[in-house]
């Protein structure tokens, strides 16, 4: 038997059979899931304004570290827009991408100026070694939702860990094991979480360790985390009583995470309270959290609407306007996402204005 964390590490990140390590398309219409930055370049264009203004207002070096750069489209949209905005700061810009997937690093190399503005690393440990006095901005878009988690469940007043095993037919299955693991208990205590009977919960120990690494890297600057998740108050809602660990394949939600090992994405809703709590613990001080549509409006996304009289619905202006509407209208992707902002050192002015 192995923990769910070990299972997820294998089926997602193993160098030969891991989902993210394979040379197959994962993001976009032909993949398994879509991100805000792949709906339209306007998402990255807007962040170019936010990142540049945040650097200037806080007198930070023009150094951006994107963790989990995916196919590189987010970075390209940021860089292209930044170059149009301000040639002087663009010429001083260093854009770091941390990406474990060799396939995604290859896609990035096809569209980004690697070795000029852009440098690639496989791990945050490499960046810590290369930039021991990092000052700047760290940003991630749908990073933590793909981190492996431990899974616990309460039955008849007893806390169990949900383990991954094999049945007599050699099919993957779950087994409950009584747990006295101190890391799991400490997390539940620190987050003031009390599970009800038959309730399941994901414990993000790997995310907590990574937050510590992020704080180790950044000496002064700002951290933007864009992701979907819930607060400790929301996790008691009926839809989360059995946890949030799911698979995604061909844009379809798969309830059983043990199906198709290595062939589908696995994801959980992140705990924003945990990101805030452990960030504060490690020196990343919480600044604010906004729903993504609220953040985009505050940052000036409406300024990117294109005035035109073109009746062609497939024109670039028409497509950009539709993308903006999809990012801010009720029921769209942004209602499920939040932007959580943390800071370290003397960084008091977090500026969203795009103009």
C-alpha positions as CSV (number, residue, x, y, z in Angstrom):
1,X,0.0,0.0,0.0
2,X,1.1,3.6,-0.7
3,X,-0.3,7.0,0.3
4,X,-2.3,9.0,-2.2
5,X,0.6,11.5,-2.2
6,X,3.0,8.7,-3.4
7,X,0.5,7.5,-6.0
8,X,0.0,11.1,-7.4
9,X,3.7,11.7,-7.5
10,X,4.1,8.5,-9.6
11,X,1.2,8.9,-12.0
12,X,1.7,12.6,-12.5
13,X,5.5,13.2,-12.2
14,X,7.4,9.9,-12.8
15,X,10.0,10.6,-15.5
16,X,8.8,7.8,-17.7
17,X,5.1,7.2,-17.0
18,X,4.0,10.4,-15.3
19,X,1.1,12.3,-17.0
20,X,2.9,15.7,-17.0
21,X,6.2,14.2,-18.2
22,X,4.8,12.6,-21.4
23,X,5.0,14.3,-24.8
24,X,1.3,14.7,-25.3
25,X,-0.9,17.8,-25.4
26,X,-2.5,18.5,-22.1
27,X,-3.7,22.1,-22.2
28,X,-6.2,23.6,-24.7
29,X,-9.1,22.2,-26.8
30,X,-7.1,19.2,-27.9
31,X,-5.9,18.4,-24.4
32,X,-7.6,17.5,-21.1
33,X,-8.1,20.9,-19.5
34,X,-8.0,24.6,-20.2
35,X,-6.5,27.5,-18.2
36,X,-7.4,31.2,-18.2
37,X,-4.2,32.1,-20.0
38,X,-5.2,29.7,-22.9
39,X,-8.6,31.2,-23.3
40,X,-7.0,34.4,-24.6
41,X,-3.7,36.3,-24.6
42,X,-5.5,39.2,-22.8
43,X,-5.1,37.4,-19.5
44,X,-1.3,37.5,-19.8
45,X,-1.4,41.0,-21.4
46,X,-3.2,42.3,-18.3
47,X,-0.7,40.7,-16.0
48,X,2.1,42.4,-17.9
49,X,0.7,45.7,-16.7
50,X,0.2,44.4,-13.2
51,X,3.6,43.0,-12.9
52,X,5.4,45.9,-14.4
53,X,3.5,48.4,-12.2
54,X,4.1,46.4,-9.1
55,X,7.9,46.3,-9.8
56,X,8.0,50.0,-10.4
57,X,5.9,51.1,-7.4
58,X,7.9,48.9,-5.1
59,X,11.3,49.6,-6.6
60,X,11.8,45.9,-7.3
61,X,14.2,44.6,-9.9
62,X,12.4,43.6,-13.1
63,X,12.7,39.9,-12.3
64,X,9.7,37.6,-12.7
65,X,9.6,33.9,-11.7
66,X,6.7,31.9,-13.1
67,X,6.3,28.5,-11.4
68,X,4.8,25.9,-13.6
69,X,5.0,27.7,-17.0
70,X,3.0,25.1,-18.9
71,X,3.0,25.6,-22.7
72,X,4.5,29.1,-22.4
73,X,1.5,31.0,-23.7
74,X,1.0,33.0,-20.4
75,X,4.7,34.0,-20.4
76,X,4.6,34.9,-24.1
77,X,1.6,37.2,-23.7
78,X,3.2,38.9,-20.7
79,X,6.5,39.4,-22.6
80,X,4.9,40.7,-25.8
81,X,2.7,43.2,-24.0
82,X,5.6,44.3,-21.7
83,X,7.8,45.0,-24.7
84,X,5.1,47.2,-26.2
85,X,4.5,49.0,-22.9
86,X,8.1,50.0,-21.9
87,X,11.2,49.1,-23.9
88,X,13.5,50.4,-21.1
89,X,12.2,48.1,-18.4
90,X,11.7,45.3,-20.9
91,X,15.4,45.4,-21.8
92,X,16.2,45.0,-18.0
93,X,13.7,42.1,-17.6
94,X,14.6,38.6,-16.5
95,X,11.8,36.1,-16.8
96,X,12.4,32.8,-15.0
97,X,10.3,29.8,-15.7
98,X,10.3,26.7,-13.4
99,X,8.9,23.8,-15.2
100,X,9.4,20.1,-14.4
101,X,7.9,18.7,-17.6
102,X,10.4,18.3,-20.5
103,X,7.5,18.4,-22.9
104,X,6.3,21.8,-21.7
105,X,9.9,23.1,-21.6
106,X,10.2,22.1,-25.3
107,X,6.9,24.0,-26.1
108,X,8.2,27.0,-24.3
109,X,11.5,26.9,-26.3
110,X,9.5,27.0,-29.5
111,X,7.8,30.4,-28.7
112,X,9.9,32.2,-26.1
113,X,13.3,33.9,-26.3
114,X,15.2,31.4,-24.2
115,X,18.6,32.6,-23.1
116,X,17.7,36.2,-23.6
117,X,14.9,37.5,-21.4
118,X,13.8,34.0,-20.5
119,X,15.7,31.3,-18.5
120,X,14.3,27.9,-17.7
121,X,14.9,25.7,-14.6
122,X,13.5,22.3,-13.7
123,X,13.1,23.0,-10.0
124,X,12.9,25.8,-7.4
125,X,16.0,24.4,-5.8
126,X,18.0,25.3,-8.9
127,X,16.6,28.9,-8.8
128,X,17.4,29.2,-5.1
129,X,21.0,28.3,-5.9
130,X,21.3,30.5,-9.0
131,X,19.5,33.5,-7.4
132,X,20.4,33.5,-3.7
133,X,19.2,37.1,-3.2
134,X,16.1,37.0,-5.3
135,X,14.1,40.2,-5.4
136,X,11.1,40.5,-7.7
137,X,7.8,38.8,-8.3
138,X,6.8,35.1,-8.2
139,X,3.6,34.1,-10.0
140,X,1.8,30.8,-10.6
141,X,-1.4,30.0,-12.5
142,X,-3.0,26.7,-11.5
143,X,0.1,25.3,-9.8
144,X,-0.9,24.1,-6.3
145,X,-4.1,22.3,-7.6
146,X,-1.8,19.7,-9.2
147,X,0.3,19.1,-6.1
148,X,0.1,15.6,-4.5
149,X,-1.9,15.3,-1.3
150,X,-2.5,12.9,1.5
151,X,-6.1,11.9,2.0
152,X,-7.8,11.3,5.4
153,X,-11.3,10.1,6.3
154,X,-13.2,9.8,9.5
155,X,-15.2,6.7,10.3
156,X,-17.0,6.0,13.6
157,X,-15.0,8.7,15.3
158,X,-11.6,7.3,14.2
159,X,-9.3,9.1,11.7
160,X,-8.0,6.9,8.9
161,X,-5.6,7.6,6.1
162,X,-6.9,6.6,2.7
163,X,-4.3,4.4,1.0
164,X,-3.9,3.1,-2.5
165,X,-3.7,-0.7,-2.9
166,X,-4.6,-3.5,-5.3
167,X,-7.5,-5.9,-5.0
168,X,-7.4,-9.6,-5.8
169,X,-8.0,-8.9,-9.5
170,X,-5.0,-6.5,-9.5
171,X,-7.1,-3.4,-9.9
172,X,-6.2,-0.3,-8.0
173,X,-8.4,0.3,-5.0
174,X,-8.6,2.2,-1.8
175,X,-8.0,0.9,1.7
176,X,-8.4,2.7,5.0
177,X,-5.7,2.5,7.6
178,X,-5.8,3.9,11.1
179,X,-3.3,6.7,11.3
180,X,-1.4,8.4,14.1
181,X,0.8,10.3,11.6
182,X,1.8,13.5,13.4
183,X,2.0,15.6,10.3
184,X,-1.6,14.9,9.4
185,X,-2.7,15.5,13.0
186,X,-0.8,18.8,13.3
187,X,-2.2,20.1,10.0
188,X,-5.8,19.4,11.2
189,X,-5.1,21.1,14.5
190,X,-3.3,24.1,13.0
191,X,-6.2,24.6,10.6
192,X,-8.8,24.0,13.4
193,X,-10.5,21.3,11.3
194,X,-12.7,18.7,12.8
195,X,-14.0,16.1,10.4
196,X,-17.5,14.7,10.6
197,X,-18.1,10.9,10.3
198,X,-17.7,9.7,6.7
199,X,-16.0,13.0,5.7
200,X,-12.9,12.9,3.5
201,X,-10.3,15.6,3.3
202,X,-7.0,16.3,1.4
203,X,-4.0,17.3,3.4
204,X,-1.6,19.4,1.2
205,X,1.8,18.6,2.9
206,X,3.8,18.9,-0.4
207,X,2.2,22.4,-1.0
208,X,3.2,23.5,2.5
209,X,6.8,22.4,1.9
210,X,6.8,24.2,-1.4
211,X,5.6,27.4,0.3
212,X,8.7,27.2,2.5
213,X,10.9,26.8,-0.6
214,X,9.2,29.9,-2.1
215,X,9.9,31.9,1.0
216,X,13.5,30.7,1.0
217,X,13.9,31.9,-2.6
218,X,12.4,35.4,-2.3
219,X,14.2,37.9,-0.2
220,X,11.9,40.8,-1.1
221,X,9.0,40.9,-3.4
222,X,5.4,39.9,-4.2
223,X,3.8,36.5,-4.8
224,X,0.7,36.1,-7.0
225,X,-1.1,32.7,-6.7
226,X,-4.0,32.1,-9.2
227,X,-5.9,29.0,-8.6
228,X,-9.3,27.4,-7.6
229,X,-10.0,26.3,-4.1
230,X,-12.0,26.9,-1.0
231,X,-11.6,28.3,2.5
232,X,-11.9,26.4,5.8
233,X,-15.5,27.7,6.2
234,X,-16.4,26.4,2.7
235,X,-14.9,22.9,3.1
236,X,-17.9,21.8,5.2
237,X,-20.3,22.3,2.3
238,X,-22.0,19.2,1.0
239,X,-20.1,19.1,-2.3
240,X,-16.8,18.8,-0.4
241,X,-17.8,16.1,2.1
242,X,-16.0,13.5,0.0
243,X,-13.1,15.7,-0.8
244,X,-12.2,17.3,-4.1
245,X,-9.6,14.9,-5.6
246,X,-10.7,14.3,-9.2
247,X,-9.3,13.4,-12.6
248,X,-9.7,15.3,-15.9
249,X,-9.6,13.7,-19.3
250,X,-10.7,15.3,-22.6
251,X,-12.3,18.1,-20.5
252,X,-14.4,15.6,-18.6
253,X,-14.4,15.2,-14.9
254,X,-13.5,11.7,-13.7
255,X,-14.7,11.0,-10.1
256,X,-12.4,8.1,-9.5
257,X,-8.8,9.3,-9.3
258,X,-7.5,5.7,-9.6
259,X,-8.7,5.3,-13.2
260,X,-6.3,5.7,-16.1
261,X,-3.1,6.1,-14.1
262,X,-0.6,8.3,-15.9
263,X,-3.2,9.0,-18.7
264,X,-5.2,11.8,-17.0
265,X,-4.7,14.9,-15.0
266,X,-5.4,14.8,-11.2
267,X,-6.4,17.8,-9.3
268,X,-7.7,19.1,-6.0
269,X,-9.2,22.3,-4.8
270,X,-6.5,24.1,-2.8
271,X,-7.0,25.5,0.7
272,X,-6.6,29.2,0.5
273,X,-6.5,29.4,4.3
274,X,-3.6,27.0,4.3
275,X,-1.7,29.0,1.7
276,X,-2.3,32.1,3.8
277,X,-1.5,30.4,7.1
278,X,1.7,28.6,6.1
279,X,2.8,31.5,3.9
280,X,2.6,33.8,7.0
281,X,4.4,31.1,9.0
282,X,7.3,31.1,6.5
283,X,7.5,34.8,6.0
284,X,5.1,35.4,3.0
285,X,2.7,37.9,4.5
286,X,-0.8,37.8,3.3
287,X,-1.9,41.0,1.4
288,X,-5.3,40.2,-0.1
289,X,-7.4,37.6,-1.9
290,X,-9.8,38.5,-4.7
291,X,-12.0,36.4,-6.9
292,X,-10.4,36.3,-10.3
293,X,-13.1,38.3,-12.1
294,X,-12.9,41.0,-9.3
295,X,-9.1,41.1,-9.7
296,X,-9.4,41.4,-13.5
297,X,-11.9,44.2,-13.3
298,X,-9.8,46.0,-10.7
299,X,-6.7,45.6,-12.9
300,X,-8.5,47.2,-15.8
301,X,-9.4,44.4,-18.1
302,X,-12.3,46.4,-19.6
303,X,-9.6,48.7,-21.1
304,X,-8.7,45.9,-23.4
305,X,-12.1,45.8,-25.0
306,X,-11.8,46.6,-28.7
307,X,-14.2,49.0,-30.4
308,X,-15.0,47.8,-33.9
309,X,-17.8,47.4,-36.4
310,X,-16.5,44.2,-37.9
311,X,-19.4,41.8,-38.5
312,X,-16.9,38.9,-38.7
313,X,-17.3,36.9,-35.4
314,X,-13.9,35.3,-36.0
315,X,-11.9,38.5,-36.3
316,X,-9.2,39.1,-33.7
317,X,-11.0,42.0,-32.1
318,X,-14.2,39.9,-31.9
319,X,-12.4,37.0,-30.3
320,X,-10.7,39.2,-27.8
321,X,-13.9,40.8,-26.7
322,X,-15.6,37.4,-26.3
323,X,-12.7,36.2,-24.3
324,X,-12.9,39.2,-22.0
325,X,-16.6,38.6,-21.5
326,X,-16.0,34.9,-20.7
327,X,-13.4,35.9,-18.1
328,X,-15.6,38.3,-16.2
329,X,-19.3,37.3,-16.8
330,X,-21.2,35.4,-14.2
331,X,-21.0,31.6,-14.5
332,X,-17.6,31.9,-16.3
333,X,-14.2,30.4,-15.4
334,X,-13.3,33.3,-13.1
335,X,-16.0,32.6,-10.6
336,X,-14.2,29.5,-9.5
337,X,-10.7,31.1,-9.3
338,X,-9.1,33.5,-6.9
339,X,-5.9,35.6,-6.9
340,X,-4.1,35.4,-3.6
341,X,-1.3,38.0,-3.1
342,X,1.5,37.7,-0.5
343,X,4.5,39.9,0.0
344,X,7.9,39.7,1.7
345,X,10.2,42.5,2.9
346,X,9.4,46.2,2.3
347,X,6.7,45.9,-0.3
348,X,3.7,47.9,0.7
349,X,2.1,49.0,-2.6
350,X,0.5,46.3,-4.6
351,X,-0.8,48.0,-7.8
352,X,-3.4,46.6,-10.1
353,X,-4.0,49.4,-12.4
354,X,-3.4,48.5,-16.0
355,X,-3.1,52.1,-17.2
